[in-house]
């Protein structure tokens, strides 16, 4: 039962959340009776038409997991499409740590989101094991950046979190340029995944 629900959710999300360039809409509102799309908008991103960085990260992570459990190539293809969007986006800084939204209006004077980078790089490590294409260069760049003094706090600082410079929700004026627990979680997961290779 739950497997079927998960697959239906994954399929519906592919159909309705992704634009032609493989950027993602943050929120799709469905009619609960008919399942028809009522509207597409953002909650934590810059605009309805923009690409919220952590949303892209959740996409690549989620479809990599979908492939892990189902071996359905459609999910692998979707994860790779999202990876291409993230890794080829021209506005991403040289260190690979994205701004909180790929289309934020004041780039380069916008906060970075280490949580989006940590989720993305953990997904890339797993995705790399499923594909002929190598994500090793991107993985090394993002992990090196996260491990740098810019993003990794000194012991006992940063409220004892590992990573600095994450963003919860700028539209809600909440958790801006702060440490976030899920940034640390996915960073530690990425470190463990690299250690197991």
N, C-alpha and C positions, 0 to 999 in steps of 0.2 A: 504493500500500500504506500509506504513512505518513499520507496524507490520510485514508484510511478509519479508521485507528486513532485519529487525532486526533478525528474526528467521533464515533466510537463513545464515546470517553472523555468528550467534551463532553456528549453525550446522557445517558450514564450518570450523570454528575455532576449534571446538572439533575434527574434522576429521584430521586437518593438523598441529595444533600447539603443540599438547601434545605428549610427549614421553611415553614409557611404564611405566616409574616410576612416571608419572604425572607432571614432570617438563615441562616447556614451552619453545618453541622456541620464540625468541623475534619477528622476522620479517619473514613473509612468502610472497614471491613475486609471484604473480599470473599472468599468461598470460591474458591480458584484453579481448582477443578474445575468447579463449577456456576455461578459468577458471582453466587450468592446473597449477600445482605448478611448477614454474621455478627454484626457489631455496629457501633455508631457511638459515637465517643468523641473526646476532645481529647488533644493532646500538648502544645501550647504555650498553650492557652487556660486560662481559670479553671476551667471545669467542662464535663462532657459536654454539658450543655444550654445552655451560654453561647455567646456570639458573640465569637470572637476577632477583634480589629480588623484585623489584617493578613490574616487569612483572608477577611474581607469584601472587603478591598482586592484580593486576588488574584482573587476572584470577578468583580468588576466589570471588572478589567483583562483577565482571560482571556476573558470573553464578549464584550467589545468587540473583541478581536483575532479571536475566532471569527467575528464578524459581518464584520469587515474582509475576511477571506479567503473566506468562503462566501456572503455576502449573504443568509444564512438568517435570516429575521426572528425566528425563535425565540430566536436568540442575542442579537439586539438587544433583544428584550423582556426577556430574563433580565438583561442588563446594566442596563437601566432599572429593573427591580424591585429589584436590589441597590442601585442608586443611591438609590432612594427610601428603602430601609431606612436606609442610611447618613445621608442628608441630613435625614431626618425623625426620627431617633432623639432622643427627648426628653432623654436624659442626656448628649448630646454637649456639651462646653463651647462657650461663645459664639464662641471663636476658630476652631472647626471642626477642631481637632486632637484626635482621640479618645483616650480612655484605652486602655490596652493590650488590654482586653477590655471590651465594652459592658456586661457584667454583673459586672464585678469587684466584690468585696464591700465595699471601703472607699472607694468614690467619695464625695467628690472627692479623697480622699487616696490616689490611685493614680497610678502613672507614666503619662505620656502616651506616645504612639507616633508620632513624626514620620515614621517609615518608612511606617506605614499611611496617613498623610495624603498623603505624597508619591506613593505608588503610586496612591491614589484620585484625586488631582487630575490626574495625568498621564492616567489613563483617562478622567476626565470631559472633559478637553480634546478627546480624540479622539471620545468619545461625543457630545459637543455638535455635532460636524460631521455626525452621522448622523441627528439627530432634530429634530423641530419644536420640542420643549421646549428651553428655554434653560437651560443650567447655568452661565451667565456669573457670576451672583451668587455661587454656591458656589465656583466657580473663583477668583474674585477674593478672596473671604474666606480661603480656605485658602492661596493663594499669598502673600497679604499677611502672614498669620500666620507662614508658614515663612520669609519674608524678614525678619521682625522680629528684634530683638536677643535675644528669648527663645529662638528656634530657630536662628538663623544665627550661627555662631561668628565671632569676630574673626580676621582673618588671622594665621596662625601659632599659634593656640590650638586646642583641641579635637583634638589629635593631627593637625592639618591636615585634618580632615574639615570639610565645609561645615555640615551640620546637627547640632544637639545633640538630646538627649532622644528616643532611640529605645529599643525594647525587643526583645531577642532572644527569650528564653524565661524568664518568671518561674517557672513550675513547675520548671524545671531550674536555677534560680538562676544564670542565664547571660545576660550582656549586658543588664543592667538599667540604664536611664537612661544610655545611652552612644551614641556615634556609630556608625552602621552603614553599610557601603559601599553597600548597596542603597537606603538612604534617600537618599544623595547621588546615586546613579545615576538614580533616578526623578524626583528634584527637578530635576536638570540636564535630563533628558528633557522634563519639563514646561516648563521655561524655554525650551528650544529649540522646542517645539511652539507656545508662545505667540508666540515671535519670528517664526515662519513664518506666522502667521495674517494 
